[in-house]
Amino acid sequence: MNWFLKLSFAICLMGFVGQSCRNGSSNTKISGTWRIVLSLQGQQLPFMLSIEEKAPQKYIGYLINADEKILLENITLKDDSLLIPLHIFDAALLAKVKNNRLEGKWVRYGLNKPYEVAFTGEKSASARFSAAVEADSKATAQVSGKWSVNFQSKDGKDTYPAVGVFKQTGNKVTGTFLTTTGDYRYLEGVVQGKEILLSAFDGSHAFLFKAKAKHDDSLEGEFWSGKNGYETWTAQRNQQAALPNADSLTFLKKGFDKLAFSFPDLKKQLVSLTDERYKGKVVVVQIMGSWCPNCMDETAFLAPWYAKNKARGVEVIGLAYEQSPEFEKAAPRVQKVVDRFQIEYACLIAGTRDKEEASKTLPMLNKVLAFPTTIFIDKKGQVRRIHTGFNGPGTGIYYDQFVEEFNTFINALLKEN
């Protein structure tokens, strides 16, 4: 069943459609900017959605998070029922439209258990955390700058470090958190007195951060992720805040100097590093998944980079670790990524997103710690560098530094005999 039939079938089953499962046009007006609010874990998580009618009954949309606009295609409106496939992800927004309001569900498919989150939507110009909050909010805290952050699980057993980077103008805030496995992408929000509110929704993940400024140099907060994720966090202002070296976390086990694998491409043809296409070339191996927003960010960099540089004697291979272990289900998800980003390099179906299982497919590595992970291989086939995680464009200067370091290192490898 293709994605459109699957989603349409799901809408009908969920009772959103009624008459809209029939063919026919609609007089309902959906063009404009919508403020969508997800109801999860007793919290209200807002994000902005823009919809444009490009031709009669032909719609596109954008998820808006700070400076990011994620294109949404193939939006369908029948009578008062709205179907919005979410980018490359196996997910959708399903809603009924009435009197400039939306009421529906965010649905993620391909998981072991059904995943649905209710939402409502209203036409709005720009106020993410409601016009009342943002218009009347007066910030008495200033969070611009860099912060050392520590996240802690609900039971207190697990912790991990992060670096918070924020920019505040008046009561409006943008920024993100960098971690050893990636960043939390484009966060956007408001400061209300001493309270900080930040959110992001990219179709696959929904993030809500709240915090209170205890002093000018400390924050105490909570973090909700999707239906079940919850952590607490503390932060200290620190312009020298840093994470462990991303090139030191994933490495080859003792006795190995090369990577070896043989995985099928999207046409079920086995591909290996020993194939003629890769001999004598610099090769970048990307460990990724179609479900992974940080991988989406890295692919948005790698795909055009490869198209521009492939004639220089460099190759890229994407190793996709997907939700489903079945090739027939995994391959179409990866093909959607290939089509969206116009990928010209080989993408292989390597396994599932479970990190322990993924690690078994590449036994020469100490572990697969993060999606994405990027492995640099020289012309002799030796692994020269392994970079864990990815600093996407939402991290600002950290993304710029990654791009500069990536090009510098590749150029050095290309110059070697």
C-alpha positions in Angstrom: 0.0 0.0 0.0 1.6 3.3 -1.0 1.8 6.2 1.4 -1.2 8.1 0.0 -3.5 5.1 0.2 -2.2 4.2 3.6 -2.8 7.7 5.0 -6.2 8.1 3.3 -7.3 4.7 4.7 -6.1 5.7 8.2 -8.1 8.9 8.0 -11.3 7.1 7.1 -10.7 4.6 9.9 -10.1 7.3 12.4 -13.4 9.0 11.6 -12.1 12.3 10.4 -13.4 12.0 6.9 -17.0 11.0 6.6 -18.0 12.4 3.2 -14.4 13.2 2.4 -13.5 9.7 1.4 -15.5 10.3 -1.7 -14.2 12.2 -4.7 -15.1 15.9 -4.8 -13.9 19.4 -4.2 -14.1 21.6 -1.2 -15.0 25.2 -0.5 -13.1 25.2 2.8 -10.4 27.8 3.0 -7.2 26.6 4.6 -4.6 29.0 3.1 -2.8 31.1 5.7 -0.7 30.8 8.8 -1.9 28.5 11.5 -0.9 28.2 15.1 -1.0 24.5 16.0 -1.0 23.2 19.6 -0.2 19.6 20.3 -1.6 18.2 23.6 1.0 15.9 25.1 1.7 14.8 28.6 -0.6 17.4 30.0 1.3 20.2 28.2 0.5 22.4 25.3 3.2 22.4 22.6 2.8 25.1 19.9 4.2 25.4 16.4 3.5 27.4 13.3 2.1 25.9 10.0 1.8 27.9 6.8 -0.4 26.6 4.0 -0.5 28.0 0.4 -2.9 27.2 -2.5 -0.6 27.0 -5.5 -3.5 26.1 -7.9 -7.1 25.3 -7.4 -7.2 22.5 -4.8 -3.3 22.1 -5.0 -1.7 22.9 -1.6 1.7 23.1 -0.1 2.7 24.0 3.4 5.6 24.8 5.7 6.5 23.8 9.2 8.0 27.0 10.7 10.6 26.9 13.5 12.6 30.1 13.9 14.5 30.5 10.6 13.6 27.1 9.3 10.7 26.4 6.9 10.2 22.7 6.2 8.4 22.1 2.9 5.2 19.9 3.0 3.9 18.6 -0.3 0.8 16.6 -1.4 -1.5 18.3 1.1 -5.1 17.1 0.4 -8.4 18.8 1.3 -11.6 17.0 0.7 -14.8 18.7 2.0 -13.7 19.6 5.6 -11.1 17.0 6.0 -7.4 17.8 5.8 -4.4 15.4 5.2 -0.9 16.8 5.6 2.0 14.3 5.0 5.0 15.4 7.0 8.1 15.8 4.9 10.2 12.7 4.5 8.8 11.1 7.6 6.3 8.3 7.9 3.8 10.6 9.7 1.0 13.0 9.0 -1.4 15.6 10.4 -5.0 14.6 10.0 -7.7 17.2 10.8 -11.2 18.5 10.4 -11.6 22.1 9.4 -14.4 24.3 10.8 -14.7 28.0 11.2 -11.0 28.7 10.8 -10.2 26.0 13.3 -8.5 22.7 13.0 -9.0 19.7 15.2 -7.2 16.5 14.6 -4.2 14.2 15.3 -0.5 14.0 14.6 0.0 10.3 13.6 3.3 8.4 13.2 3.2 5.2 11.3 5.7 2.3 11.1 6.1 2.0 14.9 5.5 -1.1 17.0 2.6 0.7 18.8 0.2 3.3 17.3 1.3 6.8 17.9 -1.3 9.6 18.0 -1.3 13.0 19.6 -4.3 15.3 19.5 -4.0 18.9 18.3 -6.0 22.0 17.7 -5.2 24.9 15.3 -6.3 28.5 14.8 -5.4 31.0 12.1 -2.7 33.3 13.5 -0.3 35.9 12.2 2.9 34.9 14.1 2.3 34.3 17.8 3.8 30.9 18.7 3.0 30.8 22.4 -0.4 32.6 21.9 -0.9 36.3 21.1 -1.8 37.0 24.8 1.4 35.5 26.2 3.7 37.1 23.7 2.1 40.5 23.5 1.9 41.0 27.3 5.1 39.2 28.2 7.8 41.3 29.7 11.1 39.6 30.0 12.9 40.1 33.3 15.5 37.4 32.4 18.1 37.5 29.7 19.3 34.2 28.3 21.4 35.2 25.3 24.7 33.4 25.2 26.2 30.1 26.0 25.2 27.7 28.8 26.6 24.5 30.3 23.6 22.2 30.6 22.9 18.9 32.3 19.8 16.8 31.4 18.5 14.1 33.8 16.0 11.3 33.3 12.8 11.2 35.3 14.1 8.5 37.7 17.4 10.4 38.1 19.5 7.4 36.9 20.7 8.8 33.6 22.3 12.1 32.8 23.9 13.6 29.8 25.7 17.0 29.1 24.6 19.6 26.6 25.5 23.1 25.5 22.7 25.6 25.2 23.1 28.5 22.7 20.4 31.2 22.7 19.7 34.6 21.2 17.1 36.8 22.9 15.6 40.0 21.4 13.1 41.6 23.7 11.0 38.7 24.9 11.6 36.5 21.8 14.2 33.7 22.0 15.7 31.3 19.5 18.5 28.8 19.9 19.1 25.1 20.5 20.9 22.5 22.7 24.0 20.7 21.4 24.6 17.1 22.7 27.1 14.4 21.9 24.6 12.7 19.6 23.3 15.8 17.8 21.3 19.0 18.4 17.7 19.8 19.2 17.4 21.7 15.9 15.6 25.0 15.6 13.9 26.1 18.9 11.8 29.1 19.1 9.9 30.8 22.0 9.4 33.6 24.5 10.6 34.8 27.9 7.7 35.6 30.2 9.1 37.3 33.3 11.7 34.8 34.5 10.1 31.9 32.6 11.5 30.6 29.3 9.3 28.7 26.9 10.8 27.0 23.8 9.3 24.5 21.3 10.0 22.8 18.0 8.1 20.4 15.7 9.7 18.9 12.6 7.1 16.2 11.7 9.1 13.4 13.5 9.8 14.9 16.9 8.0 17.4 19.1 10.0 19.2 21.7 8.9 21.5 24.6 11.3 23.2 27.0 10.3 25.2 30.0 12.7 26.8 32.5 12.9 29.5 35.2 15.8 31.8 35.7 16.9 31.4 39.3 19.7 33.9 39.0 21.2 35.8 36.1 23.5 32.8 35.6 21.4 29.7 36.2 18.3 28.0 34.9 16.1 25.1 36.1 13.8 23.5 33.6 11.8 20.6 32.2 11.9 18.9 28.8 9.0 17.0 27.2 9.5 15.0 24.0 6.6 13.4 22.2 4.1 11.3 24.1 6.4 9.8 26.8 9.8 11.5 26.9 10.4 13.7 30.0 13.6 15.0 31.6 14.7 17.8 33.9 17.6 20.1 33.2 19.8 22.7 34.8 22.0 25.2 33.1 24.8 27.5 34.2 25.9 30.5 32.0 29.3 29.6 30.6 30.8 31.1 27.5 33.5 28.3 27.6 30.9 25.5 27.6 32.0 22.6 25.4 31.2 18.9 24.7 33.6 16.0 24.4 35.4 15.9 21.1 32.9 14.4 18.5 35.8 12.6 16.8 36.7 10.6 19.9 33.4 8.9 20.8 33.1 6.3 18.1 36.2 4.4 17.0 37.6 1.2 15.5 38.3 -1.6 17.9 41.9 -2.6 18.5 43.2 -4.6 15.5 41.0 -2.9 12.9 42.0 -0.1 10.6 39.3 -0.5 7.9 35.5 -0.7 7.6 33.9 -3.6 5.9 30.3 -4.2 5.0 28.0 -5.6 2.2 24.5 -4.2 2.2 21.8 -4.0 -0.5 21.0 -0.8 -2.3 17.4 0.2 -3.0 17.4 -2.2 -6.0 18.6 -5.1 -3.8 22.1 -5.0 -5.4 24.8 -5.7 -2.8 27.3 -2.8 -2.4 30.7 -3.1 -0.6 33.6 -0.7 -0.1 35.7 -3.1 -2.2 33.6 -2.4 -5.3 35.4 -0.9 -8.2 33.4 2.4 -7.8 35.2 3.1 -4.5 38.7 1.9 -5.1 41.4 4.5 -4.8 38.9 7.2 -3.8 38.1 9.1 -0.6 34.9 7.7 0.8 32.5 9.3 3.3 30.2 6.8 5.0 27.0 8.3 6.6 25.2 6.2 9.2 21.7 7.5 9.1 17.9 6.8 9.0 14.9 8.3 7.3 13.2 8.8 10.7 16.1 11.0 12.0 15.8 14.8 11.8 19.5 15.3 12.4 20.2 12.9 9.6 17.9 15.0 7.5 20.1 18.1 8.2 23.3 16.2 7.4 21.8 14.9 4.2 20.7 18.4 3.2 24.4 19.2 3.3 25.9 16.0 1.9 23.6 15.6 -1.2 24.5 18.9 -2.9 28.1 18.7 -1.7 28.5 15.3 -3.4 26.9 16.5 -6.6 29.4 19.4 -6.7 32.5 17.3 -5.7 32.0 13.8 -7.0 34.3 14.4 -10.0 37.2 15.1 -7.6 37.6 11.4 -6.7 35.3 11.3 -3.7 32.3 9.1 -2.9 29.6 9.0 -0.3 27.6 6.0 0.9 24.6 6.2 3.1 23.9 3.3 5.5 20.2 3.5 6.4 19.0 2.0 9.7 15.2 2.0 9.5 12.2 1.4 11.7 11.3 -1.8 10.0 13.6 -4.8 9.5 11.7 -5.7 6.3 13.4 -4.5 3.1 10.1 -3.9 1.4 9.0 -1.5 4.1 12.4 0.2 4.7 13.4 0.8 1.1 10.4 3.1 0.2 11.2 5.3 3.2 14.8 5.7 2.1 13.7 6.3 -1.5 11.6 9.2 -0.3 14.7 10.7 1.3 16.6 10.2 -2.0 13.9 11.9 -4.0 13.5 14.8 -1.6 17.2 15.7 -1.4 18.1 14.5 -4.9 20.7 12.2 -3.6 23.1 10.9 -6.2 25.2 8.6 -4.0 24.3 5.0 -3.0 22.0 4.5 -0.1 22.0 1.0 1.4 19.5 -0.7 3.7 21.8 -1.7 6.6 19.5 -2.7 9.5 17.2 -1.3 12.1 17.5 1.9 14.2 18.1 -0.1 17.4 21.7 1.0 18.3 22.7 -2.4 19.8 21.5 -4.2 16.6 23.1 -1.5 14.4 26.4 -2.0 16.2 26.3 -5.8 15.3 26.2 -4.9 11.6 29.5 -3.0 11.9 31.5 -5.1 14.5 34.7 -3.3 13.9 33.3 -0.2 15.6 33.2 0.1 19.4 29.5 0.9 19.0 27.0 2.9 17.0 26.4 5.8 19.4 24.4 8.2 17.3 22.5 8.8 14.1 24.1 10.3 12.2 27.7 9.2 12.5 30.1 10.1 9.7 33.1 7.9 8.8 36.0 9.3 6.7 38.0 6.7 4.6 41.2 7.5 2.7 42.3 6.4 -0.7 43.9 3.3 0.7 40.6 2.2 2.4 41.8 3.1 5.9 39.4 4.8 8.4 40.9 8.2 9.3 38.2 9.8 11.3 34.8 9.1 12.8 32.5 12.0 13.7 29.7 11.2 16.1 26.5 13.3 15.8 25.9 16.4 13.7 25.7 20.1 14.4 22.9 21.2 12.0 22.1 24.6 10.7 20.1 25.4 13.8 23.3 25.6 15.7 24.6 28.6 13.8 28.4 29.0 14.0 28.8 25.3 15.0 27.3 24.3 11.7 29.6 26.7 9.9 32.6 25.2 11.7 31.5 21.7 10.8 31.3 22.6 7.1 34.7 24.3 7.1 36.3 21.4 9.0 34.6 18.8 6.7 35.9 20.5 3.5 39.4 21.0 5.0 39.7 17.4 5.9 38.4 16.1 2.6 40.8 18.3 0.7 43.7 17.0 2.7 42.7 13.4 2.0 42.3 14.1 -1.7 45.8 15.5 -1.8 47.4 12.3 -0.5 48.9 9.8 -2.8 
